[in-house]
């Protein structure tokens, strides 16, 4: 299981169950797909200390070379 799924199962599902008083785990909405759009143009113009590609690497745990 990847980091996002693991964190969702351990943290978000119980929090959603408590917040919306779901009796069954199957009532909690599930994440089926996450899409990240590449930011090459923004990466070239970035003036900050971190680039958008570094943020995507942190989110996905993968490095696009």
ZASEFI-594667 format. One line per 5 residues: their letters; for each residue x, y, z of N, C-alpha, C. Coordinates in pm, 1 decimal. Each point is the difference from the previous one (the first is absolute). Example, Ala and Ser with C-alpha at 12.3 -4.5 7.8 and 13.67 -1.06 7.14 Angstrom:
ZASEFI-594667
AS> 1319.0 -569.0 780.0 -89.0 119.0 0.0 90.0 120.0 0.0; -35.0 105.0 -72.0 82.0 119.0 6.0 -77.0 109.0 73.0
end
This chain:
ZASEFI-594667
XXXXX> 85.7 -117.2 0.0 -85.7 117.2 0.0 90.5 123.7 0.0; -34.5 99.6 -82.1 84.1 119.3 -4.5 -28.5 92.0 119.6; 85.2 100.2 14.8 -9.1 88.5 117.0 -133.5 71.8 9.4; -52.2 44.1 -114.5 -125.3 74.7 1.6 -115.9 -88.4 46.3; -6.8 -121.0 -52.4 -106.7 -92.1 39.6 11.5 -35.4 147.9
XXXXX> 120.6 -23.4 43.6 22.4 -36.3 139.7 -43.9 111.8 93.9; 37.7 121.7 -34.2 -37.4 114.2 83.6 -151.3 23.2 -3.0; -59.6 -18.2 -116.2 -145.2 15.6 -13.3 -72.0 -100.5 89.8; 44.4 -127.3 -5.9 -64.1 -104.5 79.7 17.0 22.6 149.9; 118.3 44.3 42.0 29.2 14.0 142.4 -50.7 130.2 61.0
XXXXX> -3.9 108.4 -79.1 -34.7 130.0 56.4 -133.5 55.3 -50.9; -18.5 -0.1 -131.1 -117.2 66.1 -57.1 -128.1 -79.0 21.7; 4.0 -130.6 -19.0 -122.1 -80.3 13.8 -57.9 11.0 141.3; 80.4 -20.4 105.7 -57.1 16.3 133.9 -51.4 142.5 27.2; 71.3 100.5 -50.9 -43.1 138.6 20.5 -132.2 27.1 -72.0
XXXXX> -12.8 -49.6 -123.5 -125.4 17.3 -74.2 -114.3 -76.0 65.9; 29.3 -119.3 49.3 -102.6 -79.7 67.2 -51.8 73.3 123.1; 90.3 60.4 73.8 -39.5 73.2 120.5 -73.8 129.1 -35.1; 51.4 74.0 -98.2 -58.8 129.6 -36.0 -140.9 -13.4 -57.6; -20.6 -102.9 -83.2 -130.5 -15.8 -64.8 -83.5 -111.6 60.8
XXXXX> 48.0 -56.8 111.1 -69.8 -104.7 73.5 -40.3 -117.5 -89.4; 93.5 -41.5 -85.3 -22.2 -119.5 -80.8 13.1 -121.2 90.6; -94.8 -91.3 -8.3 4.6 -121.0 82.8 87.7 -107.2 -62.4; 10.8 3.4 -131.8 71.8 -103.1 -72.1 115.8 63.9 -77.8; 112.4 -66.5 -4.9 117.4 50.8 -72.3 -31.2 14.7 -149.0
XXXXX> -89.1 -82.6 -51.6 -33.4 5.4 -142.7 -77.6 126.2 -37.4; -49.4 73.1 96.1 -72.7 124.7 -27.4 96.8 117.2 -24.3; 123.2 -13.3 43.1 99.0 106.7 -14.4 42.3 8.8 -146.6; 1.2 121.1 -58.3 44.5 16.1 -139.1 143.4 -50.6 -17.8; 27.6 -56.7 -117.1 132.3 -53.5 -30.0 65.8 78.7 -111.7
XXXXX> 130.5 7.8 5.5 77.8 61.6 -107.4 26.9 -108.5 -102.5; -42.9 23.8 -123.4 20.5 -100.7 -103.5 113.6 36.2 -94.4; 25.9 129.5 -15.8 102.2 40.2 -94.5 52.7 138.6 36.5; 129.7 16.7 -9.5 63.6 129.5 22.7 82.9 31.4 -123.7; -21.2 118.9 -56.4 71.3 39.9 -120.9 81.7 124.5 30.9
XXXXX> 128.7 -5.1 -30.7 87.4 116.2 15.3 39.1 49.4 -137.7; -14.7 127.9 -22.5 35.6 60.9 -127.2 141.8 56.0 11.7; 82.3 -29.2 -96.3 137.3 48.2 1.0 3.6 152.1 -13.7; 95.6 60.3 65.9 10.1 146.1 1.0 134.8 44.9 -56.0; 37.0 -49.9 -116.7 130.2 35.5 -57.3 13.3 150.2 -25.7
XXXXX> -104.5 62.3 -53.1 7.3 143.5 -28.9 13.1 80.0 129.0; -76.4 -36.2 100.0 7.8 69.9 127.6 134.2 -26.6 67.5; 55.1 -118.7 -21.7 127.8 -36.1 60.3 111.3 92.5 -49.7; -2.7 34.4 -126.5 103.0 87.7 -56.5 -11.3 142.2 53.0; -120.8 43.7 33.1 -22.3 137.5 43.8 0.0 14.6 152.2
XXXXX> 17.6 -110.0 71.1 -10.6 0.3 145.4 109.0 86.4 63.1; -38.0 91.2 87.5 94.7 86.7 67.7 22.4 -42.8 144.3; -84.2 -89.2 49.9 9.3 -42.5 139.5 114.4 -96.0 23.8; 13.4 -40.0 124.5 108.9 -90.9 35.9 -30.2 -143.2 -42.7; -127.9 -35.0 -14.4 -37.4 -134.6 -42.6 -68.6 6.6 -134.7
XXXXX> 26.6 -98.3 -80.9 -62.7 -4.3 -130.8 -126.5 -85.5 5.1; -92.4 19.6 -92.7 -119.7 -84.7 -6.7 34.6 -147.7 -18.2; 107.9 -29.8 -72.2 38.5 -139.4 -19.4 45.9 -62.2 131.7; 63.8 77.5 85.1 39.4 -51.2 131.8 -123.6 -31.0 83.3; -102.5 83.6 -11.9 -125.4 -25.0 71.1 -66.8 -127.8 -49.9
XXXXX> -0.4 -21.3 -132.4 -59.1 -121.9 -55.3 77.2 -123.5 44.5; 131.6 11.8 8.0 82.4 -111.1 47.0 -35.3 -33.8 143.5; -21.2 101.5 81.1 -36.6 -21.1 139.4 -137.3 -66.0 11.2; -95.7 45.0 -79.0 -136.4 -54.2 3.6 -3.6 -144.7 -44.8; 63.8 -29.4 -112.5 -10.8 -133.0 -59.4 104.2 -98.7 50.1
XXXXX> 112.3 50.6 50.3 108.6 -88.6 38.9 76.2 -54.2 -119.2; -21.5 59.3 -117.6 68.0 -43.5 -121.9 73.0 118.6 -59.0; 110.3 -28.9 -71.2 78.0 105.7 -61.6 -3.5 -17.8 -151.8; -41.0 103.8 -70.1 -5.0 -5.4 -146.4 133.0 52.4 -53.7; 75.5 -85.3 -62.4 130.9 41.9 -50.7 -3.2 20.9 -148.1
end
